[in-house]
């Protein structure tokens, strides 16, 4: 079985759970840019779910790219999940969104 999700980018940086989280942090009301790069053939449904914030679903022709933008009005950490489904095949990735109260100075 082939993978559907080739890569995930947050704020233009490929998401890696072992990378310093500072690469992905944003301040309150500053947008997070989330992009999925997908492989395969056919039509797929992609969903971004963020705990306590709701979900957004999109449909895309494979291979392709799907993008979302998310903003948060308060500081804290949120957990999100992107899920891609194409026919019988499904794949997901868990994401972490760190929101700071104000921009870091220094």
Secondary structure, DSSP 8 states (H G I E B T S, - for coil): ---SEEEEEETTEE--TTS-GGGT-EETT--EEEEEEEEEEEEEEEEEEETTTEEEEEEEEEEEEEEEEE--SS-EEEEEEEEEEETTEEEEEEEEEEEESS----
